[in-house]
């Protein structure tokens, strides 16, 4: 009987010890094993899509480059420093170096972006618009009208984040807003490939269309130009759809407007 009790007690002690040991081992294993998912990590080229755009592009005024980064990873959020100590936008014109934003005092030295899985964020990098090869100056000569290229990079120029070709417009021109298609950092593209999406030519066409609408509705005072604006407005009202076409042409080419207005005015004088 005593032997049976001893065996039972010994078995119970062994069972408790074994179970407790397994639980402790499992807890220690969980504590030592890192949880890789959903913890922020430093962004890598494989995780990012990026694009470079701009706002401005007019001689005599600053140009703001917009760098958009997207975390394509579905496993981890990631962070990246886009301050001037880490990301640089280099501006060139042909073979001439114009400026580099890594030297711009207005750009923060450090700026951390935290991108959740599938999330995008945009940061702005301002170039004063002045010529200062290899650095960034707030004084000196402004870059002149013409063609330019901007390239954003990290890791001392080893990681290309985006580039865009653009045209600096003359003083007094309308501000531009250009964007580029996103791509994987480091992927090279032909120069100028990304700049055609939202050109200033399209904005000019829109402005011309707006001018045509103004002439159609007769918003311009008739007394300003009796041969052109006022008479063209009368012709538009009389001719319906055809008159709208004449007014639109008149906005783009004053000679057409004068011709159309004179002809319609002559008809009205004859009818009278």
TORMILO-211120 format. One record per residue (C-alpha): residue number from 1; residue in one letter; x, y, z. Coordinates in steps of 0.1 Angstrom, whole numbers, plus 5000, padded with zeros to 4 digits. Each point is the difference from the previous one (the first is absolute). Layout:
N
> NUM_a_X_Y_Z
...
//
This chain:
272
> 1_x_5000_5000_5000
> 2_x_5028_5023_5010
> 3_x_5017_4992_4967
> 4_x_4969_5010_4980
> 5_x_4998_5033_5018
> 6_x_5036_5008_4994
> 7_x_4996_4991_4963
> 8_x_4969_5022_4997
> 9_x_5016_5030_5017
> 10_x_5032_4996_4979
> 11_x_4979_4999_4968
> 12_x_4981_5031_5010
> 13_x_5032_5019_5008
> 14_x_5014_4989_4966
> 15_x_4969_5011_4982
> 16_x_4999_5034_5016
> 17_x_5037_5006_4994
> 18_x_4997_4990_4964
> 19_x_4970_5021_4992
> 20_x_5015_5030_5018
> 21_x_5032_4996_4982
> 22_x_4983_4999_4966
> 23_x_4980_5032_5008
> 24_x_5032_5018_5011
> 25_x_5018_4988_4969
> 26_x_4972_5013_4978
> 27_x_4999_5034_5017
> 28_x_5038_5004_4997
> 29_x_4998_4990_4964
> 30_x_4974_5026_4993
> 31_x_5020_5027_5018
> 32_x_5031_4992_4980
> 33_x_4983_4997_4966
> 34_x_4995_5035_4984
> 35_x_4966_5007_4985
> 36_x_5010_5011_4964
> 37_x_4965_5010_4988
> 38_x_4986_5035_5005
> 39_x_5031_5014_5016
> 40_x_5015_5031_4983
> 41_x_5032_4994_4982
> 42_x_5023_5023_4979
> 43_x_4986_5004_4965
> 44_x_5020_4982_4972
> 45_x_4999_5004_4963
> 46_x_4980_4968_4997
> 47_x_4973_5014_5022
> 48_x_4995_5034_4983
> 49_x_4984_5016_4970
> 50_x_5010_5036_4995
> 51_x_4993_5029_4977
> 52_x_5012_5036_4996
> 53_x_4979_5029_4990
> 54_x_5002_5038_5003
> 55_x_4980_5032_5006
> 56_x_5012_5033_4987
> 57_x_5027_4999_4972
> 58_x_4999_5038_4994
> 59_x_5031_5021_4997
> 60_x_5005_5023_5031
> 61_x_4980_4978_5024
> 62_x_5007_4969_5021
> 63_x_4991_4966_4986
> 64_x_4986_4973_5023
> 65_x_5008_4964_4992
> 66_x_4975_4974_5013
> 67_x_5014_4966_5008
> 68_x_4974_4973_5005
> 69_x_5009_4967_5016
> 70_x_4977_4970_5003
> 71_x_5007_4969_5022
> 72_x_4990_4970_4979
> 73_x_5007_4975_5027
> 74_x_4970_4981_5015
> 75_x_5021_4988_5030
> 76_x_5016_5030_5016
> 77_x_4997_5037_5004
> 78_x_5032_5017_4991
> 79_x_5017_5033_5008
> 80_x_5023_5022_4979
> 81_x_5019_5033_5007
> 82_x_4993_5025_4972
> 83_x_5019_5029_5016
> 84_x_5028_5018_4981
> 85_x_5027_4979_5017
> 86_x_4985_4969_4983
> 87_x_4980_5010_4969
> 88_x_5014_5024_4973
> 89_x_4984_5014_4969
> 90_x_5026_5009_4974
> 91_x_4990_5025_4973
> 92_x_5018_5000_4966
> 93_x_4996_5016_4966
> 94_x_5018_4981_4973
> 95_x_5035_4992_5014
> 96_x_4999_5030_5024
> 97_x_4994_4995_5037
> 98_x_4975_5026_5013
> 99_x_4993_4992_5037
> 100_x_4996_4973_5026
> 101_x_4974_5002_5028
> 102_x_5022_4982_5025
> 103_x_5015_5035_5006
> 104_x_4967_5018_5004
> 105_x_4996_5014_5036
> 106_x_4962_5001_4997
> 107_x_4999_4962_4996
> 108_x_5000_4981_5034
> 109_x_5032_4981_5006
> 110_x_4980_4970_5012
> 111_x_4963_4991_4993
> 112_x_4987_4965_5007
> 113_x_4971_4987_4980
> 114_x_4982_4969_5015
> 115_x_4982_4981_4972
> 116_x_4974_4974_5010
> 117_x_4995_4970_4978
> 118_x_4987_5012_4966
> 119_x_5001_5036_5011
> 120_x_5014_5030_4981
> 121_x_5014_5033_5012
> 122_x_5013_5031_4983
> 123_x_5027_5023_5011
> 124_x_5009_5034_4985
> 125_x_5036_5012_4993
> 126_x_5004_5036_4990
> 127_x_5026_5013_4976
> 128_x_5003_5039_5001
> 129_x_5004_5000_4962
> 130_x_5036_5014_5000
> 131_x_5031_4987_4983
> 132_x_5024_4986_5026
> 133_x_5019_4969_4987
> 134_x_5005_4973_5026
> 135_x_4981_5018_5027
> 136_x_4969_5021_5006
> 137_x_5000_5038_5003
> 138_x_4973_5025_5009
> 139_x_5019_5029_4982
> 140_x_5015_5003_4966
> 141_x_4988_4996_4964
> 142_x_4967_4983_4993
> 143_x_5000_4971_4976
> 144_x_4989_5012_4966
> 145_x_4971_4987_4978
> 146_x_5008_4967_4983
> 147_x_5001_4963_5005
> 148_x_5011_4984_5033
> 149_x_5001_4966_5017
> 150_x_4996_4991_5036
> 151_x_5011_4968_5016
> 152_x_4991_4989_5036
> 153_x_5023_4975_5016
> 154_x_5010_4985_5034
> 155_x_5030_4982_5014
> 156_x_5025_5025_4986
> 157_x_4985_4998_4965
> 158_x_5000_4962_4999
> 159_x_4963_4995_5003
> 160_x_4979_5019_4973
> 161_x_4966_5010_5013
> 162_x_4986_5018_4970
> 163_x_5008_5025_4973
> 164_x_4981_5024_4978
> 165_x_5008_5023_4971
> 166_x_4984_5034_4999
> 167_x_5001_5034_4984
> 168_x_5006_5032_5020
> 169_x_4975_5025_4987
> 170_x_5008_5038_4996
> 171_x_4993_5025_5028
> 172_x_4963_5006_5004
> 173_x_4989_4967_4986
> 174_x_4974_4978_5016
> 175_x_5013_4976_5026
> 176_x_5002_4964_4989
> 177_x_4991_4968_5018
> 178_x_5016_4969_4985
> 179_x_4999_4964_5011
> 180_x_5019_4968_4991
> 181_x_4989_4964_4999
> 182_x_5010_4980_5031
> 183_x_5027_4974_4997
> 184_x_5023_4978_5020
> 185_x_5030_5019_5015
> 186_x_5032_4994_4981
> 187_x_4983_4993_4967
> 188_x_5014_5021_4972
> 189_x_4978_5016_4974
> 190_x_5007_5020_4969
> 191_x_5005_5037_5007
> 192_x_4967_5019_4993
> 193_x_4978_4970_5001
> 194_x_4981_5011_5031
> 195_x_4994_5036_4993
> 196_x_4973_4998_4974
> 197_x_4970_4992_5023
> 198_x_4989_5035_5010
> 199_x_5017_5025_4978
> 200_x_4995_5037_5000
> 201_x_4989_4997_4964
> 202_x_4968_4983_5013
> 203_x_4994_5029_5024
> 204_x_5004_5025_4972
> 205_x_4974_4982_4979
> 206_x_4976_5000_5030
> 207_x_5006_5038_5003
> 208_x_4992_5004_4963
> 209_x_4968_4981_5004
> 210_x_4990_5022_5029
> 211_x_5007_5031_4979
> 212_x_4977_4986_4973
> 213_x_4972_4995_5025
> 214_x_5004_5036_5012
> 215_x_4996_5012_4964
> 216_x_4970_4978_4994
> 217_x_4981_5013_5030
> 218_x_5008_5036_4991
> 219_x_5017_5007_5033
> 220_x_5026_5023_4984
> 221_x_4987_5036_4998
> 222_x_4988_5007_4965
> 223_x_5015_5035_5000
> 224_x_5035_4987_5005
> 225_x_5004_4988_4964
> 226_x_4971_5007_4977
> 227_x_5015_4980_4972
> 228_x_5010_4971_5021
> 229_x_4985_4992_5034
> 230_x_4967_5019_4998
> 231_x_4991_4990_4964
> 232_x_5012_4964_5006
> 233_x_4976_4998_5029
> 234_x_4971_5011_4979
> 235_x_5010_4975_4972
> 236_x_5001_4972_5026
> 237_x_4965_5007_5012
> 238_x_4986_5000_4965
> 239_x_5018_4970_4986
> 240_x_4995_4975_5028
> 241_x_5025_4971_4999
> 242_x_5019_5014_4971
> 243_x_5003_5033_5018
> 244_x_5016_4982_5030
> 245_x_5026_4986_4977
> 246_x_5008_5035_4986
> 247_x_5002_5014_5035
> 248_x_5024_4972_5011
> 249_x_5022_5006_4970
> 250_x_4999_5037_5008
> 251_x_5014_4994_5035
> 252_x_5030_4981_4985
> 253_x_5004_5023_4969
> 254_x_4986_5035_5001
> 255_x_5001_5002_4962
> 256_x_4974_4973_4997
> 257_x_4978_5017_5026
> 258_x_5002_5033_4981
> 259_x_4991_4983_4967
> 260_x_4971_4981_5015
> 261_x_4986_5031_5018
> 262_x_5003_5022_4969
> 263_x_4981_4975_4978
> 264_x_4972_4996_5026
> 265_x_4998_5037_5006
> 266_x_4996_5006_4963
> 267_x_4972_4975_4998
> 268_x_4982_5017_5029
> 269_x_5005_5034_4983
> 270_x_4985_4987_4968
> 271_x_4970_4985_5018
> 272_x_4994_5033_5017
//
